[in-house]
Amino acid sequence: MPLLLAAGIVIAVIAWMFFVRKEPLASQPETAQTTTQPKPPEASQEPTAAEKILEGYADPATPPIDDLRKIHRVTSGYFSVVKDASRFPIGGNADLAAALRGENPNREVFVRDGNPIFSGDGLIIDRWGSPVIVHPEGWKQIELRSAGPDKTAYTADDLVLAASGAASN
């Protein structure tokens, strides 16, 4: 008989736990926030790492070759992060620009649209508004050329940054 009494008490306690409404604890008041869904995080307006590197791009107070050095650093970072770049090979300016905007195997955006590095049609431009010539020399090796102030490529005022990162003319 004591066994039946104990079992009855256990069943009664369990039923009471399931069917009796619990009041919120004083330290955790019930609010509208506890019943609503959390808001999804907003898209970050913080600059990406690549955009931080590009800060001051085309600044007249800096030497023009620094612009190509910044692109080179961003490109090196791109190849460090995107390991399978062979699926989206870089064959020129349009390919590199697209890859930096997120058209890459990782779908990672390095530089957002609207950055001063891009022209209205999405190409990477130099400080004079001319498209930068992106010349792949090998796997993860890209030479960069700016047409310079005369805006004509392959003339004496061109700025060239070798794939190694060394400036040459």
C-alpha positions in Angstrom: 0.0 0.0 0.0 2.8 2.5 0.8 4.1 1.8 -2.7 0.8 2.8 -4.3 0.6 5.9 -2.2 4.1 7.0 -3.2 3.3 6.3 -6.9 0.1 8.4 -6.6 2.0 11.3 -5.1 4.6 11.2 -7.9 1.9 11.2 -10.6 0.1 14.1 -8.9 3.3 16.1 -8.7 4.1 15.5 -12.4 0.6 16.4 -13.4 0.7 19.5 -11.4 4.0 20.5 -13.0 2.6 20.1 -16.5 -0.9 21.6 -16.0 -0.4 24.4 -13.5 0.7 27.7 -15.1 4.0 29.0 -13.8 4.3 32.6 -13.0 7.4 34.4 -14.3 10.2 34.9 -11.8 10.5 38.4 -10.3 14.0 38.7 -11.8 12.7 37.8 -15.2 9.6 39.8 -15.9 7.6 38.8 -18.9 7.8 41.4 -21.6 6.8 41.8 -25.2 10.5 41.2 -26.1 10.3 37.6 -24.7 7.4 36.8 -27.0 8.6 38.5 -30.2 11.2 37.2 -32.7 14.6 38.8 -32.6 15.4 41.2 -35.4 17.8 39.8 -38.0 21.2 41.6 -37.9 21.4 44.5 -40.3 24.0 44.5 -43.0 27.2 45.9 -41.6 28.3 49.2 -42.9 31.7 48.7 -41.5 34.4 48.8 -44.2 35.7 45.4 -45.2 39.4 44.7 -44.6 40.1 45.3 -48.3 38.2 48.6 -48.2 40.3 49.7 -45.2 43.4 49.0 -47.3 41.9 51.1 -50.1 41.2 54.1 -47.9 42.8 57.1 -49.5 42.7 55.6 -52.9 43.4 58.2 -55.6 44.3 60.8 -52.9 46.2 63.6 -54.7 48.4 64.0 -51.6 49.8 60.5 -52.1 52.1 59.2 -54.9 50.0 57.6 -57.8 52.0 54.4 -57.5 50.5 53.9 -54.1 47.1 53.3 -55.7 48.5 50.3 -57.6 50.2 49.1 -54.4 46.8 49.2 -52.6 45.2 47.2 -55.4 48.1 44.7 -55.3 47.6 44.3 -51.5 43.9 43.7 -51.9 44.6 41.2 -54.7 47.1 39.4 -52.6 44.6 39.2 -49.8 42.0 37.9 -52.3 44.3 35.0 -53.4 45.1 34.2 -49.7 41.4 33.8 -48.9 40.0 32.3 -52.1 41.9 29.1 -52.4 40.1 27.7 -55.5 40.4 30.8 -57.7 40.7 28.5 -60.7 36.9 28.3 -60.9 36.8 32.0 -61.5 40.1 32.8 -63.2 41.4 36.4 -63.4 42.0 37.2 -67.0 41.7 41.0 -66.8 40.2 44.0 -65.1 36.6 42.9 -65.4 37.4 39.5 -63.9 39.3 41.0 -61.0 36.7 43.6 -60.3 33.9 41.0 -60.3 35.9 38.7 -58.0 36.5 41.6 -55.5 32.8 42.4 -55.6 31.9 38.8 -54.6 31.8 36.8 -57.8 34.3 34.3 -56.5 34.0 30.7 -55.2 33.6 31.9 -51.6 31.0 34.5 -52.6 33.0 36.9 -50.3 32.7 40.6 -50.9 36.1 42.2 -50.6 35.1 45.6 -52.0 31.5 46.8 -52.3 29.9 48.5 -55.3 30.2 52.3 -55.0 33.8 52.2 -53.8 36.0 54.8 -55.6 38.1 52.1 -57.0 35.3 51.2 -59.4 34.0 53.1 -62.4 30.3 53.4 -63.1 30.5 50.3 -65.3 32.3 48.3 -62.6 35.9 48.3 -63.8 38.9 49.1 -61.5 40.1 52.6 -62.4 43.1 54.7 -61.7 43.0 58.2 -60.2 42.6 59.7 -63.7 39.5 57.6 -64.4 41.2 55.1 -66.8 40.7 51.4 -66.4 43.7 49.7 -64.7 45.3 47.2 -67.0 45.3 43.8 -65.2 47.8 41.5 -66.7 48.0 37.9 -65.3 51.5 36.6 -65.4 51.0 33.3 -63.7 49.0 31.6 -60.9 48.2 34.3 -58.4 50.7 36.7 -60.2 49.2 39.9 -61.6 50.9 42.9 -63.1 49.0 46.2 -62.8 49.3 49.2 -65.1 47.9 52.7 -64.9 47.7 54.7 -68.2 48.9 57.7 -66.2 47.9 61.3 -66.5 47.8 61.3 -70.3 45.2 58.5 -70.0 46.9 56.6 -72.9 48.2 53.1 -72.1 51.7 52.1 -73.0 53.2 55.5 -73.1 56.1 57.0 -71.0 53.9 58.2 -68.1 52.4 54.8 -67.4 52.7 53.5 -63.8 53.5 49.8 -63.6 53.5 47.5 -60.6 55.0 44.1 -61.3 53.4 40.9 -60.0 56.2 40.9 -57.3 55.0 44.3 -56.1 58.0 46.2 -57.4 57.3 49.4 -59.3 58.8 49.7 -62.8 58.3 51.8 -65.9 
